[in-house]
Amino acid sequence: MPEIRCPTCHKQFETEASKAMPFCSPRCKLIDLGKWLDEENSIPTDIEQSLEEGSFKDGTDWD
């Protein structure tokens, strides 16, 4: 069985044993979700450039 490390607690676990993949447990999954909701985690963007151009890189306008 393949083993991976949980991105939250870094514990090594078997993938088939987890109901919360890629996390080792539902607890670690909720901890990760909390970090996203508290904005501790984020996806970097170039918002300054988007504001100057008035649109996103995909062509979507602000208006």
C-alpha positions in Angstrom: 0.0 0.0 0.0 1.4 3.5 -0.9 2.2 5.8 2.0 2.2 9.6 1.9 2.7 12.4 4.4 -0.2 14.5 5.7 0.1 18.1 4.5 -1.1 19.3 7.9 0.6 17.2 10.6 3.2 15.6 8.4 2.4 12.1 9.7 3.1 9.3 7.3 0.0 7.1 6.6 -1.4 4.6 4.1 -3.6 6.2 1.5 -6.3 3.4 1.7 -6.6 3.9 5.5 -7.8 7.6 5.2 -11.3 8.8 4.6 -10.0 12.4 4.2 -7.4 12.1 1.4 -4.9 13.7 1.0 -5.1 14.2 4.8 -4.6 11.5 7.4 -7.8 12.3 9.2 -10.9 14.5 9.1 -9.4 16.6 11.9 -6.4 17.5 9.7 -8.7 18.3 6.8 -10.7 20.7 9.0 -7.5 22.4 10.3 -6.4 23.0 6.7 -9.9 24.4 5.8 -9.6 26.7 8.7 -6.3 28.0 7.5 -7.8 28.8 4.1 -10.8 30.5 5.7 -8.6 32.6 8.0 -6.5 33.5 5.0 -3.4 32.0 6.5 -3.2 30.0 3.2 -3.8 31.7 -0.2 -3.0 31.5 -3.8 -0.6 34.3 -4.9 -2.0 36.6 -7.5 -0.8 39.8 -9.2 -3.8 41.9 -8.0 -1.9 45.2 -8.5 -1.6 44.5 -12.3 -5.2 43.4 -12.5 -6.4 46.6 -10.8 -4.3 48.8 -13.2 -5.6 47.0 -16.3 -9.2 46.8 -15.0 -9.5 43.1 -15.7 -8.3 39.7 -14.7 -5.8 37.7 -16.8 -8.6 35.6 -18.1 -10.2 38.7 -19.7 -13.0 39.1 -17.1 -13.8 42.8 -16.6 -14.4 44.5 -13.3 -17.5 46.2 -14.6 
